[in-house]
Amino acid sequence: MSDYDPEEGANSSATAPVISHGPSKEHHQLRHESDAEFSAFYRETIRPLAAFLINQGATVHVAADIAQDTMTTAYRRWNDLRTPKAWAYKVASRALIRKIAAVEEDLVDDLPEPTSLLTRPDAIAEWEARHDALPLLRSLPPRQRQILAWTMAGFTPGDIANELDLPADTVRANLKKARRAAVAYLGVREEE
């Protein structure tokens, strides 16, 4: 004897799974939460990231461009990032290094387009003049400048060593040299 009931088979469409033709409410909610998290991260990080790049030797408009490009990439990869701040600083730092390495000598620099980070591109020199740390940072060798910039951005020597794939002793030694150079630089400025 069979357990099959012909009446059940005829009405099986009533119990068939419903096929969805679009993203679920759950998906929209998760996306909304993810976008809110990224927006908070963006607002908190974009300006310090640009300053970090400037501290490493970037001009203001290059720093703004790299910071924005980094954030665009971060948004695309947002759900895959475990440490978004460290990731953004590392990606931006590498982009700056590539930019510096690929510099082609131009006889005339184009005035950059205004952005949300740089609303008046012609005010770059004025902004740079107000920041006393820039001449000091620019006087340092590249590795010391890089490590001091990471330190000024709030990263510990251990974090920096990890992100830059350097031995911790190398980071600490360069940081010590950069601090000594800063003290000497400030001493000369006070005498002037």
Backbone bond lengths (Angstrom), bond angles and torsions (degrees), N, CA, C in turn:
res aa  C-N    CA-C-N  psi(-1)  N-CA   C-N-CA  omega(-1)  CA-C   N-CA-C  phi
1 M - - - 1.424 - - 1.526 109.25 -
2 S 1.301 116.94 137.79 1.460 123.36 -176.09 1.519 110.71 -96.66
3 D 1.340 115.25 149.60 1.467 121.46 176.01 1.517 111.26 -89.78
4 Y 1.301 118.32 1.63 1.465 121.99 -177.81 1.511 110.53 -73.79
5 D 1.317 115.60 129.28 1.460 120.95 178.29 1.513 107.87 -113.05
6 P 1.345 119.23 115.55 1.456 121.50 -178.13 1.520 112.31 -59.60
7 E 1.303 118.33 -30.65 1.461 121.00 178.57 1.525 110.50 -63.29
8 E 1.325 118.18 -37.97 1.462 122.34 179.60 1.516 110.75 -65.68
9 G 1.291 117.71 -42.27 1.462 122.19 -179.44 1.503 112.18 -63.55
10 A 1.301 117.91 -34.82 1.459 121.54 -179.08 1.510 111.45 -71.16
11 N 1.297 117.49 -27.50 1.458 120.75 -175.88 1.526 110.99 -108.28
12 S 1.295 118.13 19.77 1.467 121.09 -175.66 1.520 113.36 -67.57
13 S 1.331 118.41 -22.48 1.463 119.96 -179.94 1.526 111.30 -66.81
14 A 1.308 118.66 -23.21 1.455 121.06 178.82 1.522 111.07 -70.30
15 T 1.316 118.24 -25.16 1.461 120.59 -179.66 1.519 112.22 -107.19
16 A 1.313 118.06 4.66 1.466 121.15 179.22 1.521 109.43 -69.93
17 P 1.311 116.68 149.94 1.466 119.42 179.67 1.526 110.95 -64.43
18 V 1.324 114.74 146.30 1.457 121.24 178.62 1.521 108.10 -83.61
19 I 1.292 116.20 130.40 1.470 120.53 179.85 1.518 108.00 -93.01
20 S 1.320 114.81 123.96 1.467 120.79 -179.62 1.519 109.12 -86.54
21 H 1.304 116.31 140.89 1.457 120.90 -179.19 1.516 112.47 -109.84
22 G 1.302 118.02 23.47 1.457 120.59 179.36 1.522 109.88 -173.77
23 P 1.334 115.92 175.76 1.467 119.78 179.95 1.534 110.62 -62.33
24 S 1.297 115.38 143.52 1.455 120.58 -179.42 1.522 111.18 -78.00
25 K 1.319 114.39 167.08 1.470 119.33 175.95 1.516 110.36 -60.75
26 E 1.337 115.44 -36.77 1.461 120.88 178.21 1.524 110.71 -60.07
27 H 1.323 115.83 -43.99 1.465 121.38 178.82 1.529 110.35 -61.21
28 H 1.332 116.40 -44.78 1.467 120.32 179.37 1.525 111.09 -62.97
29 Q 1.317 116.88 -39.39 1.464 121.05 179.77 1.526 110.32 -65.39
30 L 1.325 116.58 -45.41 1.466 120.58 178.88 1.524 110.77 -61.91
31 R 1.321 116.42 -41.75 1.464 121.03 178.93 1.528 110.81 -63.53
32 H 1.312 116.25 -42.05 1.468 121.72 178.71 1.536 110.38 -61.89
33 E 1.330 117.25 -44.69 1.464 121.37 178.59 1.522 111.16 -64.10
34 S 1.317 116.60 -41.93 1.463 121.41 178.36 1.532 111.11 -62.80
35 D 1.325 116.07 -43.91 1.468 120.54 178.27 1.525 111.15 -63.50
36 A 1.319 117.37 -39.18 1.465 121.24 178.35 1.528 110.59 -64.87
37 E 1.332 117.13 -42.02 1.468 121.14 177.10 1.523 110.35 -61.69
38 F 1.329 116.16 -46.05 1.458 118.84 -179.28 1.524 110.84 -64.50
39 S 1.320 117.78 -41.47 1.467 121.02 179.82 1.526 111.28 -59.05
40 A 1.318 116.69 -43.11 1.468 120.67 177.51 1.531 110.17 -63.53
41 F 1.319 116.48 -43.92 1.464 121.01 177.79 1.525 110.72 -60.62
42 Y 1.319 116.85 -44.62 1.458 121.93 -179.17 1.530 110.34 -59.53
43 R 1.333 116.57 -51.36 1.465 120.55 -178.20 1.520 111.65 -60.76
44 E 1.323 116.76 -36.99 1.451 121.76 -177.56 1.533 112.34 -76.90
45 T 1.307 117.71 -27.27 1.466 121.56 -167.80 1.518 115.33 -108.11
46 I 1.316 120.50 -28.94 1.468 121.86 -167.73 1.528 112.83 -60.21
47 R 1.312 118.22 -48.97 1.470 119.84 -178.28 1.527 112.23 -69.06
48 P 1.344 119.07 -45.61 1.473 117.68 175.50 1.529 112.73 -60.67
49 L 1.331 117.12 -33.04 1.460 120.39 178.03 1.529 110.62 -65.69
50 A 1.322 117.02 -43.31 1.467 120.44 177.10 1.526 110.27 -62.85
51 A 1.331 117.39 -42.52 1.470 120.93 178.34 1.528 110.73 -62.76
52 F 1.314 116.47 -39.44 1.468 122.18 176.97 1.531 110.60 -57.97
53 L 1.323 116.56 -43.37 1.465 120.72 179.57 1.526 111.00 -68.40
54 I 1.312 116.79 -39.20 1.463 120.72 176.93 1.522 109.61 -62.51
55 N 1.324 116.72 -40.90 1.461 120.74 178.11 1.518 112.03 -63.42
56 Q 1.316 117.11 -22.22 1.465 120.89 177.58 1.521 111.90 -90.79
57 G 1.327 117.39 -0.09 1.451 119.67 175.43 1.515 115.94 114.71
58 A 1.317 118.25 -0.08 1.466 120.57 179.99 1.527 109.80 -74.77
59 T 1.324 115.66 149.65 1.456 118.92 170.46 1.526 107.39 -73.93
60 V 1.301 116.67 164.43 1.454 120.10 -175.95 1.526 111.40 -60.85
61 H 1.341 117.60 -45.30 1.464 117.75 -177.77 1.527 112.54 -70.32
62 V 1.318 118.60 -33.21 1.471 120.70 175.89 1.524 109.45 -67.24
63 A 1.328 116.72 -42.41 1.465 120.82 178.49 1.526 110.95 -60.40
64 A 1.322 116.22 -43.82 1.470 120.30 179.79 1.525 110.88 -63.07
65 D 1.332 116.96 -42.76 1.471 120.73 179.34 1.527 111.76 -63.83
66 I 1.331 116.18 -46.45 1.464 119.71 -178.43 1.522 110.35 -66.35
67 A 1.325 116.93 -41.41 1.466 119.89 179.03 1.529 110.56 -60.93
68 Q 1.305 116.43 -43.73 1.470 119.81 -179.65 1.528 111.21 -66.59
69 D 1.331 117.16 -43.23 1.472 120.26 177.44 1.528 110.84 -61.00
70 T 1.326 116.41 -40.34 1.465 121.02 179.05 1.518 110.56 -62.67
71 M 1.322 116.50 -43.11 1.463 119.92 179.99 1.532 111.78 -67.76
72 T 1.310 117.06 -33.95 1.464 120.10 176.66 1.525 109.92 -63.05
73 T 1.318 116.24 -44.63 1.464 120.77 178.08 1.527 110.58 -66.10
74 A 1.328 116.81 -39.56 1.469 120.66 178.60 1.524 110.74 -61.05
75 Y 1.317 117.18 -39.14 1.468 119.96 179.33 1.531 110.79 -63.41
76 R 1.313 115.57 -42.66 1.468 118.91 179.69 1.530 112.41 -63.91
77 R 1.333 115.84 -31.17 1.465 120.77 -175.94 1.527 112.44 -107.31
78 W 1.323 117.12 11.06 1.460 122.78 -169.50 1.529 113.93 -48.54
79 N 1.299 118.62 -46.52 1.465 120.99 -176.68 1.522 113.51 -71.63
80 D 1.324 117.66 -12.17 1.463 121.34 179.59 1.527 112.85 -97.82
81 L 1.335 118.32 -9.62 1.465 121.58 -174.53 1.526 110.34 -85.47
82 R 1.339 115.60 125.33 1.469 120.26 178.09 1.524 110.75 -87.21
83 T 1.323 117.59 -40.77 1.468 122.31 179.52 1.526 107.50 -126.49
84 P 1.324 117.31 82.06 1.464 120.91 -171.81 1.536 114.47 -58.37
85 K 1.327 118.18 -40.72 1.467 119.84 -178.01 1.521 110.29 -64.12
86 A 1.312 116.65 -51.14 1.468 120.15 179.79 1.524 110.45 -60.91
87 W 1.335 116.46 -41.53 1.461 120.15 178.58 1.527 110.42 -60.08
88 A 1.324 117.26 -46.92 1.469 121.06 -177.63 1.527 111.16 -63.07
89 Y 1.312 117.22 -43.33 1.462 120.28 -179.88 1.528 110.83 -65.64
90 K 1.311 116.78 -39.28 1.465 120.78 179.91 1.535 110.51 -66.90
91 V 1.328 116.76 -46.28 1.464 121.17 -179.48 1.527 110.20 -63.96
92 A 1.321 117.03 -43.88 1.464 120.93 -179.74 1.530 110.86 -65.63
93 S 1.317 116.71 -41.26 1.463 120.80 179.18 1.528 110.71 -62.41
94 R 1.319 116.50 -43.32 1.467 120.12 178.11 1.525 111.72 -65.68
95 A 1.329 116.41 -37.57 1.466 119.87 178.08 1.527 110.21 -64.19
96 L 1.316 116.64 -39.13 1.466 120.05 177.87 1.527 110.55 -65.12
97 I 1.304 117.07 -42.59 1.466 120.41 178.89 1.526 110.01 -60.80
98 R 1.341 116.83 -43.65 1.472 119.77 177.47 1.528 110.62 -63.02
99 K 1.311 116.67 -39.74 1.472 121.09 -179.56 1.525 110.05 -64.52
100 I 1.321 117.18 -44.25 1.465 121.36 179.60 1.523 110.08 -64.48
101 A 1.329 116.68 -40.94 1.466 120.67 -178.91 1.524 111.81 -67.64
102 A 1.325 117.08 -27.33 1.464 120.72 -175.77 1.526 112.99 -100.26
103 V 1.313 116.32 12.41 1.468 119.18 -176.33 1.525 110.19 -61.27
104 E 1.305 113.86 127.08 1.457 119.82 173.88 1.518 106.59 -106.72
105 E 1.285 116.45 138.35 1.457 119.64 -178.05 1.529 109.94 -72.41
106 D 1.303 114.49 118.37 1.458 121.26 175.50 1.523 107.85 -106.77
107 L 1.308 116.06 138.20 1.456 119.21 178.60 1.518 111.57 -72.66
108 V 1.316 116.51 -33.18 1.453 120.75 -179.93 1.524 108.12 -130.54
109 D 1.341 115.48 124.93 1.459 119.25 175.99 1.517 109.28 -81.67
110 D 1.329 115.54 135.01 1.454 120.07 175.26 1.519 109.23 -76.19
111 L 1.317 116.66 143.20 1.445 120.75 174.79 1.522 107.11 -72.02
112 P 1.343 117.68 126.52 1.456 119.47 -176.84 1.528 111.72 -68.46
113 E 1.325 114.10 156.36 1.463 120.84 177.19 1.525 108.89 -73.45
114 P 1.328 117.70 147.22 1.469 119.89 176.23 1.537 110.68 -64.85
115 T 1.327 115.35 143.73 1.457 121.96 175.85 1.516 107.84 -134.64
116 S 1.327 116.59 176.44 1.460 119.61 178.00 1.523 111.68 -65.81
117 L 1.326 116.83 -26.16 1.463 120.05 177.93 1.521 111.96 -86.79
118 L 1.296 116.86 -22.93 1.457 122.15 -175.01 1.522 108.19 -136.30
119 T 1.328 115.09 79.96 1.460 119.29 -173.33 1.520 113.23 -73.46
120 R 1.331 117.54 -28.14 1.461 121.43 177.65 1.528 108.81 -125.38
121 P 1.321 118.95 87.88 1.460 121.11 -176.16 1.522 113.71 -57.19
122 D 1.327 118.58 -27.11 1.454 120.45 -179.72 1.523 112.44 -73.88
123 A 1.325 118.50 -6.78 1.461 122.08 -178.94 1.529 111.83 -94.74
124 I 1.318 117.91 11.68 1.463 121.48 -177.42 1.521 111.48 -60.26
125 A 1.308 117.74 -49.68 1.469 120.52 -178.15 1.525 110.85 -60.85
126 E 1.311 116.39 -39.99 1.470 121.03 178.17 1.523 110.59 -62.07
127 W 1.321 116.18 -44.44 1.459 120.30 179.80 1.524 110.71 -63.96
128 E 1.326 117.21 -45.53 1.461 121.23 -178.61 1.523 111.48 -62.49
129 A 1.316 116.93 -38.25 1.462 120.68 -178.95 1.527 111.33 -64.33
130 R 1.320 117.88 -29.45 1.465 121.09 -179.24 1.517 112.67 -77.03
131 H 1.272 119.61 -13.67 1.456 122.03 -176.52 1.529 109.75 -105.01
132 D 1.332 115.31 100.74 1.464 121.41 -176.14 1.516 113.76 -64.42
133 A 1.313 117.75 -24.79 1.460 119.77 -177.03 1.523 112.34 -71.32
134 L 1.324 117.38 -23.56 1.471 119.20 -176.21 1.525 113.12 -61.95
135 P 1.342 119.55 -47.10 1.468 117.41 177.97 1.528 112.35 -61.01
136 L 1.322 116.93 -37.65 1.459 120.45 177.11 1.520 110.24 -61.85
137 L 1.327 116.79 -50.17 1.458 120.12 -178.81 1.522 111.84 -61.77
138 R 1.306 116.64 -38.47 1.465 119.74 -179.75 1.520 112.50 -69.82
139 S 1.333 117.21 -19.84 1.465 120.31 179.22 1.527 112.13 -81.97
140 L 1.312 117.52 -12.59 1.468 121.41 -177.93 1.522 111.65 -83.93
141 P 1.336 116.57 153.36 1.474 119.32 171.71 1.536 109.42 -61.84
142 P 1.335 117.91 154.23 1.477 121.07 -174.28 1.531 115.23 -52.79
143 R 1.321 119.37 -44.51 1.471 120.47 -177.23 1.530 110.51 -66.42
144 Q 1.336 117.38 -42.56 1.466 120.10 178.00 1.526 110.83 -64.22
145 R 1.325 116.36 -41.35 1.460 121.03 178.66 1.530 109.85 -61.87
146 Q 1.328 116.45 -43.31 1.463 121.37 -179.74 1.531 110.52 -61.95
147 I 1.309 117.20 -48.08 1.465 120.84 -177.14 1.523 111.06 -68.42
148 L 1.319 117.68 -38.47 1.461 120.04 177.41 1.533 110.48 -66.35
149 A 1.311 117.36 -37.91 1.466 120.74 177.33 1.524 110.67 -63.19
150 W 1.330 117.78 -43.18 1.467 121.13 176.89 1.532 109.96 -61.93
151 T 1.333 116.95 -40.84 1.467 121.45 179.22 1.519 110.57 -63.76
152 M 1.335 116.17 -44.28 1.463 120.42 179.41 1.528 111.29 -65.09
153 A 1.327 116.98 -23.52 1.464 121.38 178.08 1.529 112.01 -83.45
154 G 1.330 116.99 0.52 1.463 120.72 174.40 1.511 115.90 98.36
155 F 1.319 118.04 9.94 1.456 120.51 179.47 1.524 110.12 -90.76
156 T 1.323 116.69 143.48 1.460 122.14 177.88 1.528 109.04 -81.69
157 P 1.345 117.62 162.15 1.469 118.83 176.53 1.535 112.88 -55.90
158 G 1.331 117.54 -36.55 1.465 120.32 176.85 1.525 112.18 -64.25
159 D 1.337 115.63 -42.63 1.470 120.11 177.11 1.529 110.25 -61.13
160 I 1.322 115.31 -45.41 1.471 120.49 -177.34 1.521 110.08 -62.81
161 A 1.326 116.19 -45.78 1.469 120.15 178.64 1.520 110.70 -57.86
162 N 1.315 116.13 -42.94 1.463 120.83 179.97 1.528 111.55 -65.29
163 E 1.315 117.51 -46.98 1.466 121.35 -176.39 1.529 112.85 -70.48
164 L 1.339 117.16 -33.88 1.462 120.32 -178.44 1.527 112.85 -96.59
165 D 1.330 116.42 3.08 1.470 121.47 -178.55 1.522 111.74 54.05
166 L 1.343 115.67 47.89 1.459 122.10 178.40 1.522 108.98 -119.15
167 P 1.332 117.01 154.36 1.470 118.54 173.20 1.532 109.51 -64.37
168 A 1.313 116.92 143.20 1.470 121.69 -179.10 1.529 110.80 -59.02
169 D 1.343 117.65 -36.23 1.471 120.74 178.80 1.525 111.48 -62.85
170 T 1.313 116.82 -37.24 1.469 121.25 178.04 1.521 110.20 -64.54
171 V 1.309 116.25 -42.94 1.468 120.26 179.20 1.518 109.82 -63.04
172 R 1.329 117.52 -48.60 1.467 120.71 -179.06 1.529 111.57 -62.49
173 A 1.326 117.29 -39.80 1.468 120.32 179.82 1.528 110.90 -65.17
174 N 1.323 117.01 -44.43 1.464 119.89 178.79 1.522 111.72 -66.53
175 L 1.314 117.28 -36.42 1.459 121.18 177.44 1.532 110.25 -65.58
176 K 1.306 116.70 -40.91 1.474 121.13 178.18 1.530 110.20 -63.19
177 K 1.332 116.67 -45.11 1.472 120.38 178.38 1.530 111.18 -63.02
178 A 1.327 116.44 -40.84 1.469 120.43 179.53 1.521 110.62 -64.41
179 R 1.317 117.49 -40.88 1.467 120.75 178.37 1.528 110.98 -65.59
180 R 1.312 117.16 -41.11 1.478 119.91 176.20 1.522 110.80 -60.90
181 A 1.323 116.11 -44.63 1.466 120.34 178.70 1.523 110.56 -62.30
182 A 1.321 117.28 -37.09 1.465 121.16 179.11 1.520 110.75 -65.66
183 V 1.319 117.10 -42.81 1.467 120.95 177.87 1.524 110.33 -62.50
184 A 1.326 117.18 -44.49 1.471 121.07 178.87 1.527 110.26 -63.53
185 Y 1.320 117.34 -43.38 1.455 122.37 -179.46 1.528 110.52 -61.25
186 L 1.316 116.01 -46.03 1.467 120.01 -179.90 1.520 111.46 -67.32
187 G 1.325 117.13 -34.28 1.465 120.76 176.48 1.517 111.48 -62.31
188 V 1.331 116.87 -43.52 1.468 121.41 178.30 1.519 110.18 -64.69
189 R 1.314 117.15 -41.48 1.472 120.54 -179.66 1.519 112.18 -64.75
190 E 1.338 116.77 -36.35 1.464 120.27 178.19 1.527 111.18 -67.03
191 E 1.341 115.97 -36.60 1.457 120.30 179.46 1.518 110.84 -67.84
192 E 1.325 117.17 -31.76 1.464 121.32 179.90 1.486 107.77 -72.82
